[in-house]
């Protein structure tokens, strides 16, 4: 059962991480790093909306608070008062593995060793770490990938290693994507997998250091962006400043969807402003697919920059003809089937006067299952549009993600079992166009080798282990067998 209000046709980022080591001058004044972490997590709310948590240290012990919900509802004044200290890490969660139970809220805290850890990413292959923990007689009950990472570090700390030493020792057990902030009572650390699939940056703040999944969090708290944590790098921050060690050979493969959809437009990724990249996506679409139309309409919020770029390149008027209710967040209330069909209207509402009698180009970032898009196209036609041309600012998503995005099984990805023409008919659009792979890469201003493009081509840069048995690598024009199509049609009919 898909919970009502959970966008079943939208890719979701899995998590955000944050960390801060306060400057010496403010340590003496009792700086509460947790308060700055609160604001940092607020800026990163788009990356995870199921739960939020903060762990802090005053140099003697670790304090923590975590709960399900949005940042604005998880923390009260009295909660922040119970998180003293000049070191803190934070986490916003959208469940990767395990589930949505409270026991999976992060940061994970190990009271025995006084460490805490916050993980953005996913380990698709846990065979090595599971074997290690079983050998160490660790109970794996209700331990997802992140919890197993903490357990492995704890084992090495039992051997007498420090937190940074334990990370270095346990690194070969971590097969997958991870951008992590962690801490003990006196040290803040950050480390990324060798491909840097999920982003992680370093900032400075009045003599101290800040870590965040995206640079937009630095702007919120007044920090200055210093640099990214490099792929395969371990960064250690303590009283003596910042120290770095390259643990694994770097092979940069940032997830391309960070550029296309996930990151906030005002963030910097690989030196590129995300908003500019997305405008470039629209300009590339205008070159590849010039459409005779009257108005360009974005699907808010992620479609706005690309729609602007398309409008500027084509000379066709841009209009915010779909209005988003900014106060609608994820909900797990399950209404009746009749009311569930109104979920889209709760989130988006058409401005009829801007659509009636018009040839409309609708700009969006991706199509996953196609169910929501079909309702959206119908809504625009119902508002009186003569034509609805749908353009998507990336190639078709034909393979599942295993590194921290909630793409469903391959048999549920519409582009895996339908041709573009079939997808157009399924969503009911006048025409449907996907940006080419080359056009998408040109928009970033960076080489294709800088990115993980596995959702498009099935090329996974980090071993996914047995999960490889779940996918079929599709060639251009190839789709899954008819049986798979029938399965997904049945599944989407149940959802609808």
PyMOL commands that set and color helices and strands:
alter all, ss='L'
color gray80, all
select helices_A, chain A and resi 24-28+33-43+45-47+71-74+77-81+102-104+127-135+145-158+163-173+216-221+256-262+274-288+304-314+337-340+343-347+352-355+371-382+410-412+414-417+420-427+437-444+448-450+454-457+465-470+482-495
alter helices_A, ss='H'
color red, helices_A
select strands_A, chain A and resi 15-21+51-57+62-68+87-93+108-110+115-125+175-183+188-192+201-205+208-212+224-228+233-238+241-246+254-255+268-269+272-273+295-298+317-319+322-324+348-350+359-364+387-392+431-434+451-452
alter strands_A, ss='S'
color yellow, strands_A
deselect
rebuild
show_as cartoon
